[in-house]
Amino acid sequence: LPGHMDWVWSVAFLPDGEQVIGGSVDGSVQSWRIRDGREVGTVMEMEMIGGHSDWVWSLALAPDSARFVSGSEDR
């Protein structure tokens, strides 16, 4: 999938089956539509203040899929 500049270490599928988010070694979290692979956006830029400066190891979605958390080497 386009968008990440390095390996993807973690993914989470939204329960509606429409999107997937991925966390990468490049420190970004990206979102794509599953049906066509189109990038929806960089989640870090859209929803977080700041972002990660190191590898994103893990992602988890809230039950309502409105929020997520990401774990990284930096914090």
mmJSON file of the N, C-alpha and C atoms, coordinates in Angstrom:
{"data_MODEL":{"atom_site":{
"group_PDB":["ATOM","ATOM","ATOM","ATOM","ATOM","ATOM","ATOM","ATOM","ATOM","ATOM","ATOM","ATOM","ATOM","ATOM","ATOM","ATOM","ATOM","ATOM","ATOM","ATOM","ATOM","ATOM","ATOM","ATOM","ATOM","ATOM","ATOM","ATOM","ATOM","ATOM","ATOM","ATOM","ATOM","ATOM","ATOM","ATOM","ATOM","ATOM","ATOM","ATOM","ATOM","ATOM","ATOM","ATOM","ATOM","ATOM","ATOM","ATOM","ATOM","ATOM","ATOM","ATOM","ATOM","ATOM","ATOM","ATOM","ATOM","ATOM","ATOM","ATOM","ATOM","ATOM","ATOM","ATOM","ATOM","ATOM","ATOM","ATOM","ATOM","ATOM","ATOM","ATOM","ATOM","ATOM","ATOM","ATOM","ATOM","ATOM","ATOM","ATOM","ATOM","ATOM","ATOM","ATOM","ATOM","ATOM","ATOM","ATOM","ATOM","ATOM","ATOM","ATOM","ATOM","ATOM","ATOM","ATOM","ATOM","ATOM","ATOM","ATOM","ATOM","ATOM","ATOM","ATOM","ATOM","ATOM","ATOM","ATOM","ATOM","ATOM","ATOM","ATOM","ATOM","ATOM","ATOM","ATOM","ATOM","ATOM","ATOM","ATOM","ATOM","ATOM","ATOM","ATOM","ATOM","ATOM","ATOM","ATOM","ATOM","ATOM","ATOM","ATOM","ATOM","ATOM","ATOM","ATOM","ATOM","ATOM","ATOM","ATOM","ATOM","ATOM","ATOM","ATOM","ATOM","ATOM","ATOM","ATOM","ATOM","ATOM","ATOM","ATOM","ATOM","ATOM","ATOM","ATOM","ATOM","ATOM","ATOM","ATOM","ATOM","ATOM","ATOM","ATOM","ATOM","ATOM","ATOM","ATOM","ATOM","ATOM","ATOM","ATOM","ATOM","ATOM","ATOM","ATOM","ATOM","ATOM","ATOM","ATOM","ATOM","ATOM","ATOM","ATOM","ATOM","ATOM","ATOM","ATOM","ATOM","ATOM","ATOM","ATOM","ATOM","ATOM","ATOM","ATOM","ATOM","ATOM","ATOM","ATOM","ATOM","ATOM","ATOM","ATOM","ATOM","ATOM","ATOM","ATOM","ATOM","ATOM","ATOM","ATOM","ATOM","ATOM","ATOM","ATOM","ATOM","ATOM","ATOM","ATOM","ATOM","ATOM","ATOM","ATOM","ATOM"],
"id":[1,2,3,4,5,6,7,8,9,10,11,12,13,14,15,16,17,18,19,20,21,22,23,24,25,26,27,28,29,30,31,32,33,34,35,36,37,38,39,40,41,42,43,44,45,46,47,48,49,50,51,52,53,54,55,56,57,58,59,60,61,62,63,64,65,66,67,68,69,70,71,72,73,74,75,76,77,78,79,80,81,82,83,84,85,86,87,88,89,90,91,92,93,94,95,96,97,98,99,100,101,102,103,104,105,106,107,108,109,110,111,112,113,114,115,116,117,118,119,120,121,122,123,124,125,126,127,128,129,130,131,132,133,134,135,136,137,138,139,140,141,142,143,144,145,146,147,148,149,150,151,152,153,154,155,156,157,158,159,160,161,162,163,164,165,166,167,168,169,170,171,172,173,174,175,176,177,178,179,180,181,182,183,184,185,186,187,188,189,190,191,192,193,194,195,196,197,198,199,200,201,202,203,204,205,206,207,208,209,210,211,212,213,214,215,216,217,218,219,220,221,222,223,224,225],
"type_symbol":["N","C","C","N","C","C","N","C","C","N","C","C","N","C","C","N","C","C","N","C","C","N","C","C","N","C","C","N","C","C","N","C","C","N","C","C","N","C","C","N","C","C","N","C","C","N","C","C","N","C","C","N","C","C","N","C","C","N","C","C","N","C","C","N","C","C","N","C","C","N","C","C","N","C","C","N","C","C","N","C","C","N","C","C","N","C","C","N","C","C","N","C","C","N","C","C","N","C","C","N","C","C","N","C","C","N","C","C","N","C","C","N","C","C","N","C","C","N","C","C","N","C","C","N","C","C","N","C","C","N","C","C","N","C","C","N","C","C","N","C","C","N","C","C","N","C","C","N","C","C","N","C","C","N","C","C","N","C","C","N","C","C","N","C","C","N","C","C","N","C","C","N","C","C","N","C","C","N","C","C","N","C","C","N","C","C","N","C","C","N","C","C","N","C","C","N","C","C","N","C","C","N","C","C","N","C","C","N","C","C","N","C","C","N","C","C","N","C","C","N","C","C","N","C","C"],
"label_atom_id":["N","CA","C","N","CA","C","N","CA","C","N","CA","C","N","CA","C","N","CA","C","N","CA","C","N","CA","C","N","CA","C","N","CA","C","N","CA","C","N","CA","C","N","CA","C","N","CA","C","N","CA","C","N","CA","C","N","CA","C","N","CA","C","N","CA","C","N","CA","C","N","CA","C","N","CA","C","N","CA","C","N","CA","C","N","CA","C","N","CA","C","N","CA","C","N","CA","C","N","CA","C","N","CA","C","N","CA","C","N","CA","C","N","CA","C","N","CA","C","N","CA","C","N","CA","C","N","CA","C","N","CA","C","N","CA","C","N","CA","C","N","CA","C","N","CA","C","N","CA","C","N","CA","C","N","CA","C","N","CA","C","N","CA","C","N","CA","C","N","CA","C","N","CA","C","N","CA","C","N","CA","C","N","CA","C","N","CA","C","N","CA","C","N","CA","C","N","CA","C","N","CA","C","N","CA","C","N","CA","C","N","CA","C","N","CA","C","N","CA","C","N","CA","C","N","CA","C","N","CA","C","N","CA","C","N","CA","C","N","CA","C","N","CA","C","N","CA","C","N","CA","C","N","CA","C","N","CA","C","N","CA","C"],
"label_alt_id":[null,null,null,null,null,null,null,null,null,null,null,null,null,null,null,null,null,null,null,null,null,null,null,null,null,null,null,null,null,null,null,null,null,null,null,null,null,null,null,null,null,null,null,null,null,null,null,null,null,null,null,null,null,null,null,null,null,null,null,null,null,null,null,null,null,null,null,null,null,null,null,null,null,null,null,null,null,null,null,null,null,null,null,null,null,null,null,null,null,null,null,null,null,null,null,null,null,null,null,null,null,null,null,null,null,null,null,null,null,null,null,null,null,null,null,null,null,null,null,null,null,null,null,null,null,null,null,null,null,null,null,null,null,null,null,null,null,null,null,null,null,null,null,null,null,null,null,null,null,null,null,null,null,null,null,null,null,null,null,null,null,null,null,null,null,null,null,null,null,null,null,null,null,null,null,null,null,null,null,null,null,null,null,null,null,null,null,null,null,null,null,null,null,null,null,null,null,null,null,null,null,null,null,null,null,null,null,null,null,null,null,null,null,null,null,null,null,null,null,null,null,null,null,null,null],
"label_comp_id":["LEU","LEU","LEU","PRO","PRO","PRO","GLY","GLY","GLY","HIS","HIS","HIS","MET","MET","MET","ASP","ASP","ASP","TRP","TRP","TRP","VAL","VAL","VAL","TRP","TRP","TRP","SER","SER","SER","VAL","VAL","VAL","ALA","ALA","ALA","PHE","PHE","PHE","LEU","LEU","LEU","PRO","PRO","PRO","ASP","ASP","ASP","GLY","GLY","GLY","GLU","GLU","GLU","GLN","GLN","GLN","VAL","VAL","VAL","ILE","ILE","ILE","GLY","GLY","GLY","GLY","GLY","GLY","SER","SER","SER","VAL","VAL","VAL","ASP","ASP","ASP","GLY","GLY","GLY","SER","SER","SER","VAL","VAL","VAL","GLN","GLN","GLN","SER","SER","SER","TRP","TRP","TRP","ARG","ARG","ARG","ILE","ILE","ILE","ARG","ARG","ARG","ASP","ASP","ASP","GLY","GLY","GLY","ARG","ARG","ARG","GLU","GLU","GLU","VAL","VAL","VAL","GLY","GLY","GLY","THR","THR","THR","VAL","VAL","VAL","MET","MET","MET","GLU","GLU","GLU","MET","MET","MET","GLU","GLU","GLU","MET","MET","MET","ILE","ILE","ILE","GLY","GLY","GLY","GLY","GLY","GLY","HIS","HIS","HIS","SER","SER","SER","ASP","ASP","ASP","TRP","TRP","TRP","VAL","VAL","VAL","TRP","TRP","TRP","SER","SER","SER","LEU","LEU","LEU","ALA","ALA","ALA","LEU","LEU","LEU","ALA","ALA","ALA","PRO","PRO","PRO","ASP","ASP","ASP","SER","SER","SER","ALA","ALA","ALA","ARG","ARG","ARG","PHE","PHE","PHE","VAL","VAL","VAL","SER","SER","SER","GLY","GLY","GLY","SER","SER","SER","GLU","GLU","GLU","ASP","ASP","ASP","ARG","ARG","ARG"],
"label_asym_id":["A","A","A","A","A","A","A","A","A","A","A","A","A","A","A","A","A","A","A","A","A","A","A","A","A","A","A","A","A","A","A","A","A","A","A","A","A","A","A","A","A","A","A","A","A","A","A","A","A","A","A","A","A","A","A","A","A","A","A","A","A","A","A","A","A","A","A","A","A","A","A","A","A","A","A","A","A","A","A","A","A","A","A","A","A","A","A","A","A","A","A","A","A","A","A","A","A","A","A","A","A","A","A","A","A","A","A","A","A","A","A","A","A","A","A","A","A","A","A","A","A","A","A","A","A","A","A","A","A","A","A","A","A","A","A","A","A","A","A","A","A","A","A","A","A","A","A","A","A","A","A","A","A","A","A","A","A","A","A","A","A","A","A","A","A","A","A","A","A","A","A","A","A","A","A","A","A","A","A","A","A","A","A","A","A","A","A","A","A","A","A","A","A","A","A","A","A","A","A","A","A","A","A","A","A","A","A","A","A","A","A","A","A","A","A","A","A","A","A","A","A","A","A","A","A"],
"label_entity_id":["1","1","1","1","1","1","1","1","1","1","1","1","1","1","1","1","1","1","1","1","1","1","1","1","1","1","1","1","1","1","1","1","1","1","1","1","1","1","1","1","1","1","1","1","1","1","1","1","1","1","1","1","1","1","1","1","1","1","1","1","1","1","1","1","1","1","1","1","1","1","1","1","1","1","1","1","1","1","1","1","1","1","1","1","1","1","1","1","1","1","1","1","1","1","1","1","1","1","1","1","1","1","1","1","1","1","1","1","1","1","1","1","1","1","1","1","1","1","1","1","1","1","1","1","1","1","1","1","1","1","1","1","1","1","1","1","1","1","1","1","1","1","1","1","1","1","1","1","1","1","1","1","1","1","1","1","1","1","1","1","1","1","1","1","1","1","1","1","1","1","1","1","1","1","1","1","1","1","1","1","1","1","1","1","1","1","1","1","1","1","1","1","1","1","1","1","1","1","1","1","1","1","1","1","1","1","1","1","1","1","1","1","1","1","1","1","1","1","1","1","1","1","1","1","1"],
"label_seq_id":[1,1,1,2,2,2,3,3,3,4,4,4,5,5,5,6,6,6,7,7,7,8,8,8,9,9,9,10,10,10,11,11,11,12,12,12,13,13,13,14,14,14,15,15,15,16,16,16,17,17,17,18,18,18,19,19,19,20,20,20,21,21,21,22,22,22,23,23,23,24,24,24,25,25,25,26,26,26,27,27,27,28,28,28,29,29,29,30,30,30,31,31,31,32,32,32,33,33,33,34,34,34,35,35,35,36,36,36,37,37,37,38,38,38,39,39,39,40,40,40,41,41,41,42,42,42,43,43,43,44,44,44,45,45,45,46,46,46,47,47,47,48,48,48,49,49,49,50,50,50,51,51,51,52,52,52,53,53,53,54,54,54,55,55,55,56,56,56,57,57,57,58,58,58,59,59,59,60,60,60,61,61,61,62,62,62,63,63,63,64,64,64,65,65,65,66,66,66,67,67,67,68,68,68,69,69,69,70,70,70,71,71,71,72,72,72,73,73,73,74,74,74,75,75,75],
"pdbx_PDB_ins_code":[null,null,null,null,null,null,null,null,null,null,null,null,null,null,null,null,null,null,null,null,null,null,null,null,null,null,null,null,null,null,null,null,null,null,null,null,null,null,null,null,null,null,null,null,null,null,null,null,null,null,null,null,null,null,null,null,null,null,null,null,null,null,null,null,null,null,null,null,null,null,null,null,null,null,null,null,null,null,null,null,null,null,null,null,null,null,null,null,null,null,null,null,null,null,null,null,null,null,null,null,null,null,null,null,null,null,null,null,null,null,null,null,null,null,null,null,null,null,null,null,null,null,null,null,null,null,null,null,null,null,null,null,null,null,null,null,null,null,null,null,null,null,null,null,null,null,null,null,null,null,null,null,null,null,null,null,null,null,null,null,null,null,null,null,null,null,null,null,null,null,null,null,null,null,null,null,null,null,null,null,null,null,null,null,null,null,null,null,null,null,null,null,null,null,null,null,null,null,null,null,null,null,null,null,null,null,null,null,null,null,null,null,null,null,null,null,null,null,null,null,null,null,null,null,null],
"Cartn_x":[0.835,0.0,0.873,0.495,1.283,1.155,2.099,2.004,3.136,3.439,4.529,5.866,6.872,8.203,9.104,8.56,9.345,8.398,8.944,8.164,6.97,5.877,4.691,4.753,4.706,4.81,3.459,2.464,1.18,0.034,-1.066,-2.276,-3.495,-4.534,-5.817,-6.917,-7.849,-8.989,-10.156,-10.81,-12.007,-13.122,-13.969,-15.003,-15.968,-16.154,-17.08,-16.511,-15.23,-14.612,-14.27,-14.38,-14.146,-12.72,-12.052,-10.723,-9.784,-8.496,-7.438,-6.446,-5.876,-4.811,-3.53,-2.416,-1.127,-0.109,0.695,1.773,3.104,4.016,5.239,6.507,7.6,8.931,9.249,8.61,8.874,8.207,7.467,6.836,5.455,4.937,3.614,2.543,1.313,0.131,-0.712,-0.991,-1.734,-3.057,-3.998,-5.303,-5.628,-6.207,-6.587,-7.984,-8.634,-9.888,-9.518,-10.175,-9.862,-10.276,-11.418,-11.946,-11.048,-10.307,-9.478,-8.034,-7.675,-6.315,-5.959,-6.937,-6.678,-6.374,-5.333,-4.954,-5.995,-6.497,-7.467,-6.717,-5.569,-4.782,-3.77,-2.975,-2.026,-2.741,-3.035,-3.825,-3.131,-1.815,-1.089,-1.338,-1.39,-1.613,-3.058,-3.992,-5.399,-5.908,-5.419,-6.08,-5.21,-3.924,-3.068,-2.318,-2.026,-1.11,0.276,1.136,2.459,2.414,3.152,3.236,4.395,4.665,5.784,7.051,8.147,9.448,10.245,9.602,10.269,9.249,9.679,8.855,7.512,6.453,5.137,5.007,4.981,4.953,3.544,2.603,1.279,0.181,-0.992,-2.195,-3.362,-4.28,-5.518,-6.637,-7.795,-8.966,-9.88,-10.533,-11.582,-12.775,-13.622,-14.776,-15.671,-15.739,-16.574,-15.834,-14.565,-13.7,-13.48,-13.896,-13.721,-12.337,-11.66,-10.335,-9.424,-8.137,-7.166,-5.997,-5.21,-3.956,-2.842,-1.663,-0.507,0.659,1.42,2.595,3.849,4.834,6.038,7.281,8.435,9.706,9.89,9.273,9.514,8.67,7.428,6.54,5.331],
"Cartn_y":[-1.193,0.0,1.248,2.253,3.481,4.281,5.15,6.059,5.914,4.701,4.487,4.519,5.018,5.101,3.947,3.035,1.921,0.773,-0.279,-1.46,-1.118,-1.852,-1.742,-2.855,-2.48,-3.449,-3.811,-2.96,-3.25,-2.758,-3.481,-3.093,-3.328,-2.562,-2.76,-2.504,-3.437,-3.306,-2.693,-1.707,-1.154,-2.195,-2.3,-3.344,-3.289,-2.12,-2.027,-2.658,-3.038,-3.677,-2.736,-1.431,-0.447,0.098,0.137,0.735,-0.103,0.122,-0.484,0.624,0.581,1.511,0.721,1.331,0.663,1.564,0.983,1.704,1.229,2.152,1.841,2.179,1.611,1.912,3.397,4.01,5.427,6.368,5.82,6.619,7.127,6.764,7.254,6.196,6.674,5.823,6.288,5.37,5.683,4.925,5.429,4.789,4.605,3.434,3.132,2.541,2.762,2.055,0.671,-0.33,-1.71,-2.023,-1.547,-1.953,-1.587,-0.455,-0.049,0.292,0.185,0.465,1.936,2.791,4.228,4.755,5.574,6.158,7.181,7.022,7.951,9.126,8.852,9.93,9.425,10.369,10.093,10.377,9.331,9.471,10.379,10.288,11.137,12.615,12.994,14.391,14.797,13.871,14.208,14.252,13.367,13.176,13.381,13.565,13.666,14.979,15.437,16.556,15.938,16.354,15.75,14.48,13.525,12.266,11.471,10.361,9.552,9.92,9.812,10.066,8.772,7.648,6.357,5.304,4.06,2.958,2.859,2.608,2.324,0.807,0.278,-1.172,-1.741,-0.947,-1.52,-0.483,-0.987,-0.178,-0.914,-0.166,-0.754,0.263,-0.224,0.624,0.56,1.688,1.697,0.92,0.387,-0.383,0.371,1.689,2.462,2.861,2.516,2.821,4.315,5.128,6.573,7.029,6.178,6.525,5.311,5.594,4.516,4.949,3.98,4.259,3.587,4.16,3.586,3.552,2.484,2.332,2.443,3.17,3.439,3.325,3.267,3.301,4.614,5.707,7.021,7.296,6.814,7.042,6.164],
"Cartn_z":[0.0,0.0,0.0,-0.752,-0.807,0.485,0.712,1.849,2.84,3.236,4.181,3.457,4.137,3.563,4.028,4.857,5.382,5.732,6.33,6.693,7.568,7.396,8.24,9.272,10.56,11.653,12.256,12.1,12.739,11.864,11.92,11.199,12.077,11.825,12.502,11.48,11.396,10.496,11.253,10.642,11.248,11.141,12.16,12.178,10.995,10.399,9.267,7.999,8.038,6.893,5.756,5.992,4.94,4.91,6.073,6.144,6.985,6.751,7.554,7.878,9.078,9.426,9.642,9.319,9.459,10.132,11.015,11.687,11.146,10.92,10.202,10.977,10.496,10.994,10.762,9.786,9.499,10.5,11.483,12.526,12.187,11.018,10.625,10.816,10.896,10.895,9.709,8.793,7.567,7.567,6.786,6.654,5.171,4.834,3.451,3.393,2.244,1.951,1.456,1.957,1.599,0.167,-0.269,-1.578,-2.755,-2.648,-3.774,-3.401,-2.109,-1.684,-1.663,-1.866,-1.89,-0.491,-0.4,0.88,1.31,2.522,3.073,3.702,4.288,4.868,5.871,6.316,7.382,8.682,9.418,10.633,11.628,11.725,12.666,12.383,11.132,10.787,11.015,10.817,10.907,12.34,13.2,14.481,15.712,15.571,16.74,16.751,17.927,18.077,18.156,17.282,17.229,16.41,16.814,16.098,16.655,16.067,16.53,15.772,16.477,15.856,15.722,16.024,15.938,15.507,15.44,14.948,15.661,14.909,15.479,15.541,16.755,16.979,17.058,17.559,17.792,17.578,17.229,17.043,17.679,18.252,18.766,18.58,18.166,17.962,19.173,19.483,20.495,19.939,20.806,20.318,19.336,19.46,18.543,17.262,17.151,15.997,15.771,16.705,16.561,17.01,17.781,18.292,18.196,18.254,18.294,19.156,19.557,20.25,19.467,19.551,18.896,19.875,19.802,20.651,19.814,20.33,19.567,20.449,19.82,20.517,21.28,20.794,21.389,22.615,22.645,23.79,23.687],
"occupancy":[1.0,1.0,1.0,1.0,1.0,1.0,1.0,1.0,1.0,1.0,1.0,1.0,1.0,1.0,1.0,1.0,1.0,1.0,1.0,1.0,1.0,1.0,1.0,1.0,1.0,1.0,1.0,1.0,1.0,1.0,1.0,1.0,1.0,1.0,1.0,1.0,1.0,1.0,1.0,1.0,1.0,1.0,1.0,1.0,1.0,1.0,1.0,1.0,1.0,1.0,1.0,1.0,1.0,1.0,1.0,1.0,1.0,1.0,1.0,1.0,1.0,1.0,1.0,1.0,1.0,1.0,1.0,1.0,1.0,1.0,1.0,1.0,1.0,1.0,1.0,1.0,1.0,1.0,1.0,1.0,1.0,1.0,1.0,1.0,1.0,1.0,1.0,1.0,1.0,1.0,1.0,1.0,1.0,1.0,1.0,1.0,1.0,1.0,1.0,1.0,1.0,1.0,1.0,1.0,1.0,1.0,1.0,1.0,1.0,1.0,1.0,1.0,1.0,1.0,1.0,1.0,1.0,1.0,1.0,1.0,1.0,1.0,1.0,1.0,1.0,1.0,1.0,1.0,1.0,1.0,1.0,1.0,1.0,1.0,1.0,1.0,1.0,1.0,1.0,1.0,1.0,1.0,1.0,1.0,1.0,1.0,1.0,1.0,1.0,1.0,1.0,1.0,1.0,1.0,1.0,1.0,1.0,1.0,1.0,1.0,1.0,1.0,1.0,1.0,1.0,1.0,1.0,1.0,1.0,1.0,1.0,1.0,1.0,1.0,1.0,1.0,1.0,1.0,1.0,1.0,1.0,1.0,1.0,1.0,1.0,1.0,1.0,1.0,1.0,1.0,1.0,1.0,1.0,1.0,1.0,1.0,1.0,1.0,1.0,1.0,1.0,1.0,1.0,1.0,1.0,1.0,1.0,1.0,1.0,1.0,1.0,1.0,1.0,1.0,1.0,1.0,1.0,1.0,1.0,1.0,1.0,1.0,1.0,1.0,1.0],
"B_iso_or_equiv":[0.0,0.0,0.0,0.0,0.0,0.0,0.0,0.0,0.0,0.0,0.0,0.0,0.0,0.0,0.0,0.0,0.0,0.0,0.0,0.0,0.0,0.0,0.0,0.0,0.0,0.0,0.0,0.0,0.0,0.0,0.0,0.0,0.0,0.0,0.0,0.0,0.0,0.0,0.0,0.0,0.0,0.0,0.0,0.0,0.0,0.0,0.0,0.0,0.0,0.0,0.0,0.0,0.0,0.0,0.0,0.0,0.0,0.0,0.0,0.0,0.0,0.0,0.0,0.0,0.0,0.0,0.0,0.0,0.0,0.0,0.0,0.0,0.0,0.0,0.0,0.0,0.0,0.0,0.0,0.0,0.0,0.0,0.0,0.0,0.0,0.0,0.0,0.0,0.0,0.0,0.0,0.0,0.0,0.0,0.0,0.0,0.0,0.0,0.0,0.0,0.0,0.0,0.0,0.0,0.0,0.0,0.0,0.0,0.0,0.0,0.0,0.0,0.0,0.0,0.0,0.0,0.0,0.0,0.0,0.0,0.0,0.0,0.0,0.0,0.0,0.0,0.0,0.0,0.0,0.0,0.0,0.0,0.0,0.0,0.0,0.0,0.0,0.0,0.0,0.0,0.0,0.0,0.0,0.0,0.0,0.0,0.0,0.0,0.0,0.0,0.0,0.0,0.0,0.0,0.0,0.0,0.0,0.0,0.0,0.0,0.0,0.0,0.0,0.0,0.0,0.0,0.0,0.0,0.0,0.0,0.0,0.0,0.0,0.0,0.0,0.0,0.0,0.0,0.0,0.0,0.0,0.0,0.0,0.0,0.0,0.0,0.0,0.0,0.0,0.0,0.0,0.0,0.0,0.0,0.0,0.0,0.0,0.0,0.0,0.0,0.0,0.0,0.0,0.0,0.0,0.0,0.0,0.0,0.0,0.0,0.0,0.0,0.0,0.0,0.0,0.0,0.0,0.0,0.0,0.0,0.0,0.0,0.0,0.0,0.0],
"pdbx_formal_charge":[null,null,null,null,null,null,null,null,null,null,null,null,null,null,null,null,null,null,null,null,null,null,null,null,null,null,null,null,null,null,null,null,null,null,null,null,null,null,null,null,null,null,null,null,null,null,null,null,null,null,null,null,null,null,null,null,null,null,null,null,null,null,null,null,null,null,null,null,null,null,null,null,null,null,null,null,null,null,null,null,null,null,null,null,null,null,null,null,null,null,null,null,null,null,null,null,null,null,null,null,null,null,null,null,null,null,null,null,null,null,null,null,null,null,null,null,null,null,null,null,null,null,null,null,null,null,null,null,null,null,null,null,null,null,null,null,null,null,null,null,null,null,null,null,null,null,null,null,null,null,null,null,null,null,null,null,null,null,null,null,null,null,null,null,null,null,null,null,null,null,null,null,null,null,null,null,null,null,null,null,null,null,null,null,null,null,null,null,null,null,null,null,null,null,null,null,null,null,null,null,null,null,null,null,null,null,null,null,null,null,null,null,null,null,null,null,null,null,null,null,null,null,null,null,null],
"auth_seq_id":[1,1,1,2,2,2,3,3,3,4,4,4,5,5,5,6,6,6,7,7,7,8,8,8,9,9,9,10,10,10,11,11,11,12,12,12,13,13,13,14,14,14,15,15,15,16,16,16,17,17,17,18,18,18,19,19,19,20,20,20,21,21,21,22,22,22,23,23,23,24,24,24,25,25,25,26,26,26,27,27,27,28,28,28,29,29,29,30,30,30,31,31,31,32,32,32,33,33,33,34,34,34,35,35,35,36,36,36,37,37,37,38,38,38,39,39,39,40,40,40,41,41,41,42,42,42,43,43,43,44,44,44,45,45,45,46,46,46,47,47,47,48,48,48,49,49,49,50,50,50,51,51,51,52,52,52,53,53,53,54,54,54,55,55,55,56,56,56,57,57,57,58,58,58,59,59,59,60,60,60,61,61,61,62,62,62,63,63,63,64,64,64,65,65,65,66,66,66,67,67,67,68,68,68,69,69,69,70,70,70,71,71,71,72,72,72,73,73,73,74,74,74,75,75,75],
"auth_comp_id":["LEU","LEU","LEU","PRO","PRO","PRO","GLY","GLY","GLY","HIS","HIS","HIS","MET","MET","MET","ASP","ASP","ASP","TRP","TRP","TRP","VAL","VAL","VAL","TRP","TRP","TRP","SER","SER","SER","VAL","VAL","VAL","ALA","ALA","ALA","PHE","PHE","PHE","LEU","LEU","LEU","PRO","PRO","PRO","ASP","ASP","ASP","GLY","GLY","GLY","GLU","GLU","GLU","GLN","GLN","GLN","VAL","VAL","VAL","ILE","ILE","ILE","GLY","GLY","GLY","GLY","GLY","GLY","SER","SER","SER","VAL","VAL","VAL","ASP","ASP","ASP","GLY","GLY","GLY","SER","SER","SER","VAL","VAL","VAL","GLN","GLN","GLN","SER","SER","SER","TRP","TRP","TRP","ARG","ARG","ARG","ILE","ILE","ILE","ARG","ARG","ARG","ASP","ASP","ASP","GLY","GLY","GLY","ARG","ARG","ARG","GLU","GLU","GLU","VAL","VAL","VAL","GLY","GLY","GLY","THR","THR","THR","VAL","VAL","VAL","MET","MET","MET","GLU","GLU","GLU","MET","MET","MET","GLU","GLU","GLU","MET","MET","MET","ILE","ILE","ILE","GLY","GLY","GLY","GLY","GLY","GLY","HIS","HIS","HIS","SER","SER","SER","ASP","ASP","ASP","TRP","TRP","TRP","VAL","VAL","VAL","TRP","TRP","TRP","SER","SER","SER","LEU","LEU","LEU","ALA","ALA","ALA","LEU","LEU","LEU","ALA","ALA","ALA","PRO","PRO","PRO","ASP","ASP","ASP","SER","SER","SER","ALA","ALA","ALA","ARG","ARG","ARG","PHE","PHE","PHE","VAL","VAL","VAL","SER","SER","SER","GLY","GLY","GLY","SER","SER","SER","GLU","GLU","GLU","ASP","ASP","ASP","ARG","ARG","ARG"],
"auth_asym_id":["A","A","A","A","A","A","A","A","A","A","A","A","A","A","A","A","A","A","A","A","A","A","A","A","A","A","A","A","A","A","A","A","A","A","A","A","A","A","A","A","A","A","A","A","A","A","A","A","A","A","A","A","A","A","A","A","A","A","A","A","A","A","A","A","A","A","A","A","A","A","A","A","A","A","A","A","A","A","A","A","A","A","A","A","A","A","A","A","A","A","A","A","A","A","A","A","A","A","A","A","A","A","A","A","A","A","A","A","A","A","A","A","A","A","A","A","A","A","A","A","A","A","A","A","A","A","A","A","A","A","A","A","A","A","A","A","A","A","A","A","A","A","A","A","A","A","A","A","A","A","A","A","A","A","A","A","A","A","A","A","A","A","A","A","A","A","A","A","A","A","A","A","A","A","A","A","A","A","A","A","A","A","A","A","A","A","A","A","A","A","A","A","A","A","A","A","A","A","A","A","A","A","A","A","A","A","A","A","A","A","A","A","A","A","A","A","A","A","A","A","A","A","A","A","A"],
"auth_atom_id":["N","CA","C","N","CA","C","N","CA","C","N","CA","C","N","CA","C","N","CA","C","N","CA","C","N","CA","C","N","CA","C","N","CA","C","N","CA","C","N","CA","C","N","CA","C","N","CA","C","N","CA","C","N","CA","C","N","CA","C","N","CA","C","N","CA","C","N","CA","C","N","CA","C","N","CA","C","N","CA","C","N","CA","C","N","CA","C","N","CA","C","N","CA","C","N","CA","C","N","CA","C","N","CA","C","N","CA","C","N","CA","C","N","CA","C","N","CA","C","N","CA","C","N","CA","C","N","CA","C","N","CA","C","N","CA","C","N","CA","C","N","CA","C","N","CA","C","N","CA","C","N","CA","C","N","CA","C","N","CA","C","N","CA","C","N","CA","C","N","CA","C","N","CA","C","N","CA","C","N","CA","C","N","CA","C","N","CA","C","N","CA","C","N","CA","C","N","CA","C","N","CA","C","N","CA","C","N","CA","C","N","CA","C","N","CA","C","N","CA","C","N","CA","C","N","CA","C","N","CA","C","N","CA","C","N","CA","C","N","CA","C","N","CA","C","N","CA","C","N","CA","C","N","CA","C","N","CA","C","N","CA","C"],
"pdbx_PDB_model_num":[1,1,1,1,1,1,1,1,1,1,1,1,1,1,1,1,1,1,1,1,1,1,1,1,1,1,1,1,1,1,1,1,1,1,1,1,1,1,1,1,1,1,1,1,1,1,1,1,1,1,1,1,1,1,1,1,1,1,1,1,1,1,1,1,1,1,1,1,1,1,1,1,1,1,1,1,1,1,1,1,1,1,1,1,1,1,1,1,1,1,1,1,1,1,1,1,1,1,1,1,1,1,1,1,1,1,1,1,1,1,1,1,1,1,1,1,1,1,1,1,1,1,1,1,1,1,1,1,1,1,1,1,1,1,1,1,1,1,1,1,1,1,1,1,1,1,1,1,1,1,1,1,1,1,1,1,1,1,1,1,1,1,1,1,1,1,1,1,1,1,1,1,1,1,1,1,1,1,1,1,1,1,1,1,1,1,1,1,1,1,1,1,1,1,1,1,1,1,1,1,1,1,1,1,1,1,1,1,1,1,1,1,1,1,1,1,1,1,1,1,1,1,1,1,1]
}}}
